[in-house]
Amino acid sequence: MEQELRTAGGGGGGLKAHSSVCFSGALIDGPRIQQLLLHCAAALESNDVTLAQQAMWVLNNIASSQGDPNQRLTSWLLRALVARACRLCGPAGTTQAAPAARERAVSVTELAEYVDLTPWHRFGFTASNGAILRAVAGNAAVHVLDLSVTRCMQWPTLIDMLSKRPGGPPALRITVPSARPAVPPLLGVSDEELGVRLANFAKSKGVQLEFNVVGKVNSTSPTSSPKKQAALCQDLASVLSDPPSLSLRDGEALVVNCQSWIRHVAPGSRDAFLDAVRALNPCLVTVTDEDADLDSPSLSSRIEGCFNFHWILFDALDTSAPRDSPRRVEHEAAVGRKIESVVGADDADGAERSESGARLAERMRRNGFAGVAFDEEAAGEVRRLLSEHATGWGVKREEDMLVLTWKGHGSVRNEELK
């Protein structure tokens, strides 16, 4: 294996020339690490445990949780591959994953710090809030159906913007579903308490806010159980199946806000989910999601997608916070859980599955949605946000979409539709 490492080529187009590490005298750069990961994935797909173990041994000598972005990413990918190999080698019928360690619940302040560390989430907040403000101009009542994973972190800014609207703010309703993806970090505050805090903030800004939680109660604790994940995906797809529970009212401008949500809906249920959104007749649908192609049935393809996409955040975090920063540790652990889900489960209905921005845009068009063009003011607001972060962050426009980039690589896309 060491000789193969010394002579292995760059391996295929589209591989990012990431940083390099040295192992036994051989220079191991991003493409060569990726090649090793793909060898391991191919061995597991063909049930060749011996070859997989050889590749894992080499990867274990490269991976480091305290190393450069490639090494830290490899550490999480190797962990996921080892867990998959253990299931493959286990006794017949042994498919249950080990219970996930219980995660410490964070405060609202800590969650805000987590969100603010990079523009990964704030990019979508900023682009969507600007579009919402324009879409509801002149409306006396606004209803936002919030399908997001960031526990209402988006709304204080929108409330502040509405409070400054010429002619006075509208009456605002925000509705959130109780079923939501188990996305870390886990917030130690209930939806109801969040609603009270938001209402108090809105009152201080002169905005009348009504906050509602709909749907059956569902645990938000992270879980690695495929059965529980599949049930959650079904809940997410059917969250709109009872429109009367949303208490839609005549005269309200309805906005459906999908922030990092669609990738958690089972791929086979996404069209039905979008049909349900369409049936609500909203004046605007905002869609923000990661631009990653991770829903292939091939393990090797998913490994390649994980390596090329998740490298972005690992590299960006090097410029955002010291390595012992709790928020940085939480970000990397959250990516690690995504990797374990993508690598560990072949059944896409029981795991998080991103699809590329182009494919998601095509899905939206196929389901009857039309893009709403961004104006220069919206792009300017995003650029002002990015000026507060590292210089590697940028934004580009692709048709009706805004794309957050890191060193030129697309990471998160935002699109507004109606």
C-alpha positions in Angstrom: 0.0 0.0 0.0 2.8 2.4 0.8 4.3 1.9 -2.7 0.9 2.4 -4.2 0.7 5.7 -2.3 4.0 6.8 -3.6 3.0 6.3 -7.2 -0.7 7.0 -7.2 -1.8 9.7 -9.7 -4.2 12.6 -9.1 -7.1 10.5 -10.0 -10.0 11.9 -12.2 -11.4 15.2 -13.0 -13.2 17.5 -10.6 -10.9 16.6 -7.6 -9.9 19.6 -5.6 -6.2 20.2 -5.1 -6.5 20.6 -1.3 -3.5 20.8 1.1 -1.0 18.0 1.4 0.3 15.8 4.2 3.4 13.6 4.4 3.1 9.9 5.2 6.2 7.6 5.2 8.0 10.0 2.9 5.2 10.2 0.4 3.3 13.4 -0.3 -0.4 12.8 0.2 -2.6 15.5 -1.2 -6.4 15.8 -1.4 -6.8 13.8 -4.6 -4.7 10.9 -3.3 -6.6 10.8 0.0 -9.8 10.8 -1.9 -8.5 7.9 -4.0 -7.8 5.9 -0.9 -11.3 6.6 0.4 -12.8 5.5 -2.9 -10.7 2.3 -2.8 -12.1 1.6 0.7 -15.7 2.4 -0.4 -15.4 0.1 -3.4 -14.0 -2.7 -1.2 -17.0 -2.4 1.2 -19.4 -2.3 -1.7 -17.9 -5.6 -3.0 -17.8 -7.1 0.6 -14.0 -7.3 0.3 -13.3 -6.8 4.0 -9.5 -7.5 3.8 -8.9 -4.8 1.1 -11.1 -2.4 3.1 -9.1 -3.0 6.2 -5.9 -2.3 4.3 -7.2 1.0 3.0 -8.5 1.9 6.5 -5.0 1.2 8.0 -3.4 3.7 5.6 -6.2 6.2 6.1 -5.8 5.9 9.9 -2.2 7.0 9.5 -3.3 10.1 7.6 -6.4 11.1 9.5 -6.1 13.5 12.5 -8.9 15.2 14.4 -6.4 18.1 15.1 -4.7 18.2 11.6 -5.4 20.3 8.5 -8.8 20.4 6.8 -8.1 17.2 4.8 -6.9 15.3 7.8 -9.9 16.3 10.0 -12.4 15.5 7.2 -10.7 12.2 6.6 -10.9 11.4 10.3 -14.8 11.7 10.1 -15.0 9.8 6.9 -12.8 7.0 8.3 -15.0 6.8 11.4 -18.1 6.4 9.2 -16.4 3.8 7.0 -15.3 1.8 10.1 -18.8 1.9 11.5 -20.1 0.6 8.2 -17.5 -2.2 8.0 -18.4 -3.3 11.6 -22.0 -3.7 10.5 -20.8 -5.7 7.5 -18.7 -8.0 9.6 -21.1 -8.4 12.5 -23.3 -11.4 13.1 -26.3 -11.9 10.9 -29.1 -9.7 11.8 -26.9 -7.2 13.6 -27.7 -3.9 12.0 -28.4 -1.7 15.0 -25.9 1.2 15.2 -24.4 2.1 18.6 -26.4 4.7 20.5 -25.2 8.2 19.9 -23.6 10.0 22.8 -26.1 12.3 24.4 -25.4 15.9 23.2 -25.2 18.8 25.6 -28.1 21.2 25.1 -27.0 24.7 24.2 -28.6 28.0 25.2 -30.1 30.5 22.7 -27.0 32.7 23.0 -24.7 29.7 22.2 -26.9 28.8 19.2 -26.7 32.4 18.0 -22.9 32.2 18.3 -22.9 28.9 16.4 -24.9 30.4 13.6 -22.8 33.5 13.5 -19.4 31.8 13.3 -19.6 31.5 9.4 -22.1 32.8 6.9 -23.3 29.3 6.2 -26.8 30.0 7.7 -26.9 33.8 7.8 -26.5 33.9 4.0 -29.9 32.2 3.5 -31.4 34.3 6.3 -30.3 37.6 4.6 -31.3 36.7 1.1 -34.6 35.2 2.2 -35.5 38.1 4.5 -34.9 40.7 1.8 -37.2 38.7 -0.6 -39.9 38.3 2.1 -39.9 42.0 2.8 -40.4 42.8 -0.9 -43.0 40.1 -1.4 -45.3 41.3 1.5 -44.9 45.0 0.8 -48.3 46.7 1.3 -49.9 43.7 3.1 -51.5 44.3 6.5 -51.1 40.7 7.7 -48.2 38.3 7.0 -48.0 34.6 7.9 -44.7 32.8 7.7 -44.6 29.0 7.7 -41.1 28.3 9.0 -39.6 25.0 7.8 -36.1 25.4 9.1 -33.5 23.7 11.3 -32.1 26.8 13.0 -34.9 27.3 15.6 -36.1 30.8 14.6 -32.7 32.4 14.5 -33.8 34.0 11.2 -36.7 36.0 12.5 -35.4 38.8 14.8 -33.8 40.4 11.8 -37.0 40.2 9.8 -39.0 41.6 12.7 -36.6 44.5 12.9 -37.0 45.1 9.1 -40.8 45.0 9.3 -40.8 47.4 12.2 -39.1 50.0 9.9 -41.5 49.5 7.0 -43.0 52.8 5.8 -46.6 53.1 6.8 -46.1 50.8 9.8 -45.4 47.0 10.3 -47.9 44.3 9.4 -49.5 41.9 11.9 -47.1 38.9 11.8 -47.8 35.2 12.4 -45.0 32.6 12.5 -46.0 28.9 12.4 -43.4 26.1 13.1 -44.0 22.3 12.9 -43.2 20.3 16.0 -41.6 17.6 13.8 -38.1 18.7 12.7 -34.8 17.2 11.6 -32.6 16.2 14.6 -29.9 18.6 13.6 -27.2 19.6 16.1 -26.6 21.6 18.2 -29.5 20.6 20.4 -31.2 23.7 21.8 -32.4 23.4 25.4 -35.4 25.6 24.9 -38.9 24.5 23.8 -40.6 26.0 20.7 -43.2 27.6 23.0 -40.6 29.4 25.0 -38.9 30.6 21.8 -42.2 31.9 20.7 -42.6 33.9 23.9 -39.1 35.4 23.5 -39.8 36.3 19.9 -43.2 37.9 20.8 -41.5 40.0 23.5 -38.8 41.1 21.1 -41.5 41.9 18.5 -43.4 43.9 21.0 -40.3 46.0 21.8 -40.1 46.8 18.1 -43.8 47.6 17.8 -44.7 44.5 15.8 -47.7 42.3 16.7 -46.6 38.7 16.6 -48.6 35.5 17.0 -46.5 32.3 17.3 -47.9 28.8 16.7 -46.6 25.3 16.9 -48.4 22.7 14.9 -48.2 18.9 14.5 -47.6 16.1 16.8 -44.8 16.4 19.3 -41.6 14.8 18.1 -38.2 14.4 19.9 -35.5 16.7 18.6 -32.7 14.7 20.1 -30.3 13.4 17.5 -30.7 9.7 16.8 -28.8 7.2 14.7 -31.7 4.7 14.4 -32.5 4.2 10.7 -36.1 3.4 11.7 -36.5 6.6 13.7 -34.9 8.6 10.9 -37.2 7.1 8.3 -40.2 7.9 10.5 -39.0 11.5 10.9 -38.6 11.9 7.2 -42.2 10.8 6.7 -43.3 13.3 9.3 -41.4 16.1 7.5 -43.0 15.2 4.2 -46.5 15.1 5.7 -46.2 18.3 7.8 -48.4 20.1 5.4 -51.0 17.3 5.0 -53.5 19.0 7.3 -53.8 22.6 6.0 -56.6 23.4 8.5 -54.1 23.0 11.3 -52.2 25.9 9.8 -55.3 28.2 10.3 -54.8 30.0 7.0 -56.7 33.3 7.0 -58.1 35.4 4.2 -56.1 38.5 3.6 -52.8 37.1 4.9 -49.8 37.0 2.7 -48.4 33.5 3.2 -44.7 32.8 2.9 -43.2 29.3 3.1 -39.6 29.4 4.3 -37.6 26.2 3.6 -34.1 26.6 5.2 -32.0 23.4 5.0 -35.2 21.5 5.1 -35.8 19.7 1.8 -32.7 17.5 2.1 -34.2 16.0 5.2 -37.4 15.0 3.3 -37.2 11.4 1.9 -36.2 11.7 -1.8 -39.3 9.7 -2.8 -41.5 12.1 -0.9 -40.1 15.4 -2.1 -42.4 15.9 -5.0 -45.4 15.2 -2.8 -44.0 17.6 -0.2 -43.6 20.4 -2.9 -47.1 19.7 -4.2 -48.4 20.3 -0.7 -46.5 23.6 -0.5 -47.9 24.6 -3.9 -51.5 23.8 -2.8 -51.2 26.4 0.0 -50.9 29.1 -2.7 -48.1 31.1 -1.0 -47.1 34.5 -2.3 -43.4 33.4 -1.9 -41.5 30.2 -1.2 -37.9 30.6 -0.1 -35.5 27.7 -0.5 -32.0 27.6 1.0 -30.0 24.4 0.9 -26.5 23.0 0.5 -25.3 22.5 -3.0 -24.1 19.0 -2.6 -24.9 15.8 -4.6 -25.1 13.2 -1.9 -28.1 11.0 -2.8 -26.4 8.5 -5.1 -27.1 4.8 -4.4 -23.4 4.3 -4.9 -21.3 4.5 -1.7 -18.3 5.5 -3.7 -20.2 8.4 -5.3 -21.4 9.6 -1.9 -17.9 9.4 -0.5 -16.6 11.5 -3.3 -19.4 14.0 -2.9 -18.7 14.2 0.9 -15.0 14.8 0.4 -15.4 17.5 -2.2 -18.3 19.3 -0.5 -17.5 19.1 3.3 -13.9 20.1 2.7 -15.3 23.6 2.2 -16.5 24.1 5.8 -13.5 22.4 7.4 -11.2 24.7 5.4 -13.3 27.8 6.2 -13.4 27.0 9.9 -9.5 27.3 9.9 -10.0 31.0 9.4 -13.0 31.5 11.6 -12.1 30.3 15.1 -9.2 28.7 17.0 -9.3 24.9 17.1 -10.4 24.8 20.8 -13.4 27.0 20.1 -16.6 25.2 21.3 -18.6 26.6 18.4 -16.0 25.3 15.9 -16.0 21.9 17.6 -19.8 21.8 17.3 -19.7 22.7 13.6 -17.2 19.9 12.8 -19.2 17.4 14.9 -22.4 18.4 13.0 -20.6 17.7 9.7 -19.4 14.4 11.1 -23.0 13.4 11.9 -24.0 14.2 8.3 -21.1 12.1 7.0 -22.1 9.2 9.2 -25.6 9.4 7.9 -24.6 9.6 4.2 -21.9 6.9 4.4 -23.8 4.6 6.8 -27.2 4.3 5.2 -27.9 3.0 1.7 -31.6 3.5 2.3 -32.0 7.2 1.3 -35.5 7.3 3.0 -33.8 6.9 6.3 -31.0 9.4 6.1 -30.2 13.0 5.1 -29.7 13.3 1.4 -28.7 16.5 -0.4 -29.2 16.9 -4.1 -27.3 19.4 -6.3 -28.6 22.9 -6.6 -29.3 22.3 -10.3 -31.3 19.2 -9.7 -33.3 20.9 -6.9 -34.0 23.9 -9.1 -35.3 21.5 -11.8 -37.4 19.7 -9.3 -39.0 23.0 -8.2 -39.8 23.9 -11.9 -41.2 20.5 -12.5 -43.6 21.0 -9.6 -44.9 24.3 -11.0 -42.7 26.9 -9.2 -41.2 29.9 -11.0 -38.1 31.7 -9.9 -38.3 35.3 -8.6 -35.3 37.3 -9.8 -33.1 38.9 -7.1 -32.5 42.6 -7.3 -29.2 44.3 -6.8 -30.2 45.4 -3.3 -30.6 41.8 -2.2 -27.2 40.9 -3.5 -25.7 44.0 -1.9 -27.1 42.9 1.5 -25.5 39.5 1.2 -22.2 41.1 0.2 -22.4 43.3 3.3 -22.9 40.2 5.4 -19.9 38.5 3.9 -17.7 41.5 4.5 -17.9 40.6 8.2 -16.3 37.3 7.6 -13.1 35.9 6.1 -12.1 37.1 2.6 -12.6 33.6 1.1 -16.3 33.9 1.2 -18.1 35.3 -1.9 -21.5 35.2 -3.7 -22.4 34.6 -7.3 -25.6 34.7 -9.2 -26.8 31.7 -11.3 -30.0 32.5 -13.1 -32.5 33.2 -10.3 -30.3 31.9 -7.6 -27.7 33.4 -5.3 -24.8 31.0 -4.4 -22.6 31.3 -1.4 -19.0 30.4 -2.3 -15.8 29.6 -0.5 -12.6 30.2 -2.5 -14.8 29.9 -5.6 -16.5 26.6 -4.7 -20.3 26.7 -4.4 -21.6 25.7 -0.9 -25.1 27.0 -0.2 -27.8 28.1 -2.7 -30.8 30.4 -2.1 -33.7 30.7 -4.4 -37.0 32.5 -4.2 -40.1 31.1 -6.0 -43.8 31.6 -6.4 
